[in-house]
Amino acid sequence: MASRKKIVTVTGATGFVGRALVQRLMSEPDVAIRCLVRPGSDVSALRRLDGEVSLVYGDITQPETLNEAFEGAWGVVNLAGHREFWSRSRKDFYTLNEGGAKNVFRASLASGVSKVVQVSTPLAFGVPDRIPFDENTPPGGHPSDYARSKYLGDAAGWRMYEEEGLPLTIVYLAAVIGAGDDKSTMEVRRAVDRKLPALVGADTTYTYVYVGDAAEAITRALLKADAVGRRYLIGDQRATTREYFKLIGEIANVPIPSWNIPETCLLPVARGMEWLSRRTGVRPAIPLDVIKTTAAGSLLFDSSRAVEELGMSYTPLKAALEEAVAEIRAT
Ligand SMILES: NC(=O)c1ccc[n+]([C@@H]2O[C@H](COP(=O)([O-])OP(=O)(O)OC[C@H]3O[C@@H](n4cnc5c(N)ncnc54)[C@H](OP(=O)(O)O)[C@@H]3O)[C@@H](O)[C@H]2O)c1
């Protein structure tokens, strides 16, 4: 007899949030997980799940490769994205975060799925007029190509929701912290390895979310019957950059520099590094878009809708950082 489980196609399942989401979805008895992976993806973590998930090859920037992954799916979670503040070609951000997302939405419409969860970032709101902002606040200008490209991908999905009936929910994850992040964007490893030369934007406040809570929020948005057409800002753990690194220092028992370099001093340095990196292909130590993002000020939002409608509660930032530091120490 054919399985009655709902097939959920997850793009970006090999990534930091994707692996946590797959683990979380495995506890849903009515869900069958199908991961869209690229031919070159490291699928070892997914293969270790003992056949509990199926893998289908595809690339979200190549729409002709998506049919098999979407056919017969009940739901789609789009996590595939370029989560970085630097790329040798700035076009990469738009090819993946905007164009790739559009391809996922079109494939979802073509295969008649019932739910699509687009995973975005509060940075997609840019620098809005009102802080703290909420889901209804109009976006402001974007200081980075990451933020702008995510905004454009979300906006394309929203148009398809309004004009073509795409069953879309968008979740905007605060900066995600926990074990399993192999990217350097959150700077945990650099701090633990005592390689942080100084602080930048020490008094800027960001909002964080534990990776397990991020997976929980995506799952709840996916399975909640009346979440179509809703948008949710996820995470409520706030810390200034100074407080964030102080916590890492205390957990890892390493010294953290107290010296804060103003963005105005760093901008010309970051521009020079960017110029060099474009030629060498090596990531700059200080990406220009990081400095521009920090200079844009604190990222504060009201996350009460996700608490009220998804029943979210959040793990303390300290616990999330303890998990991240423990993993770094163990490797
Ligand atoms: N982590 C955060 O703090 C955070 C916060 C807010 C929002 N988000 C959003 O959440 C999503 C996932 O983030 P993450 O932290 O898990 O990122 P990640 O670890 O960098 O993972 C990115 C994923 O995208 C996949 N991917 C890249 N290009 C692809 C393509 N052309 N076709 C199909 N898959 C492709 C990667 O597959 P490969 O294994 O093949 O490279 C990987 O699975 C992103 O869209 C990001 O914008 C993340």
The ligand as a MOL file (V3000), in Angstrom:
LIG
                    3D

  0  0  0     0  0            999 V3000
M  V30 BEGIN CTAB
M  V30 COUNTS 48 52 0 0 0
M  V30 BEGIN ATOM
M  V30 1 N 22.1320 30.7180 9.5920 0
M  V30 2 C 21.5340 31.8780 9.8590 0
M  V30 3 O 21.9380 32.6050 10.7850 0
M  V30 4 C 20.3300 32.3040 9.0730 0
M  V30 5 C 19.5700 33.3920 9.5550 0
M  V30 6 C 18.4700 33.8240 8.8160 0
M  V30 7 C 18.1480 33.1930 7.6430 0
M  V30 8 N 18.9110 32.1520 7.1920 0 CHG=1
M  V30 9 C 18.5430 31.5460 5.9020 0
M  V30 10 O 18.3530 30.1640 6.0920 0
M  V30 11 C 18.7910 29.4630 4.9310 0
M  V30 12 C 19.7610 28.3740 5.3410 0
M  V30 13 O 20.8470 28.9600 6.0220 0
M  V30 14 P 22.0520 28.0760 6.5730 0
M  V30 15 O 22.6410 28.8450 7.6640 0
M  V30 16 O 21.6280 26.6910 6.7980 0 CHG=-1
M  V30 17 O 23.0270 28.1420 5.2990 0
M  V30 18 P 24.1800 27.1490 4.8640 0
M  V30 19 O 24.6810 26.3410 5.9990 0
M  V30 20 O 25.1560 28.0040 4.1210 0
M  V30 21 O 23.4680 26.1660 3.8410 0
M  V30 22 C 23.1030 26.5900 2.5530 0
M  V30 23 C 22.3980 25.4380 1.8720 0
M  V30 24 O 21.9960 25.8650 0.5600 0
M  V30 25 C 22.3670 24.8410 -0.3640 0
M  V30 26 N 22.5660 25.3950 -1.6990 0
M  V30 27 C 23.4290 26.3460 -2.0820 0
M  V30 28 N 23.3200 26.5880 -3.4060 0
M  V30 29 C 22.3450 25.7520 -3.8560 0
M  V30 30 C 21.7760 25.5210 -5.1360 0
M  V30 31 N 22.1630 26.2210 -6.2160 0
M  V30 32 N 20.8000 24.5840 -5.2560 0
M  V30 33 C 20.3930 23.8740 -4.1710 0
M  V30 34 N 20.9070 24.0480 -2.9300 0
M  V30 35 C 21.8680 24.9760 -2.7800 0
M  V30 36 C 23.6620 24.3010 0.1970 0
M  V30 37 O 23.9330 23.0590 -0.3930 0
M  V30 38 P 25.4320 22.4770 -0.5990 0
M  V30 39 O 25.6430 21.5390 0.5550 0
M  V30 40 O 25.3620 21.7900 -1.9110 0
M  V30 41 O 26.3760 23.6470 -0.6020 0
M  V30 42 C 23.2920 24.2040 1.6740 0
M  V30 43 O 22.5280 23.0480 1.9070 0
M  V30 44 C 19.4050 30.4990 3.9830 0
M  V30 45 O 18.4870 30.7950 2.9790 0
M  V30 46 C 19.6450 31.7070 4.8610 0
M  V30 47 O 19.5010 32.9100 4.1550 0
M  V30 48 C 19.9830 31.6870 7.8840 0
M  V30 END ATOM
M  V30 BEGIN BOND
M  V30 1 1 1 2
M  V30 2 2 2 3
M  V30 3 1 2 4
M  V30 4 1 4 5
M  V30 5 2 4 48
M  V30 6 2 5 6
M  V30 7 1 6 7
M  V30 8 2 7 8
M  V30 9 1 8 9
M  V30 10 1 8 48
M  V30 11 1 9 10
M  V30 12 1 9 46
M  V30 13 1 10 11
M  V30 14 1 11 12
M  V30 15 1 11 44
M  V30 16 1 12 13
M  V30 17 1 13 14
M  V30 18 2 14 15
M  V30 19 1 14 16
M  V30 20 1 14 17
M  V30 21 1 17 18
M  V30 22 2 18 19
M  V30 23 1 18 20
M  V30 24 1 18 21
M  V30 25 1 21 22
M  V30 26 1 22 23
M  V30 27 1 23 24
M  V30 28 1 23 42
M  V30 29 1 24 25
M  V30 30 1 25 26
M  V30 31 1 25 36
M  V30 32 1 26 27
M  V30 33 1 26 35
M  V30 34 2 27 28
M  V30 35 1 28 29
M  V30 36 1 29 30
M  V30 37 2 29 35
M  V30 38 1 30 31
M  V30 39 2 30 32
M  V30 40 1 32 33
M  V30 41 2 33 34
M  V30 42 1 34 35
M  V30 43 1 36 37
M  V30 44 1 36 42
M  V30 45 1 37 38
M  V30 46 2 38 39
M  V30 47 1 38 40
M  V30 48 1 38 41
M  V30 49 1 42 43
M  V30 50 1 44 45
M  V30 51 1 44 46
M  V30 52 1 46 47
M  V30 END BOND
M  V30 END CTAB
M  END
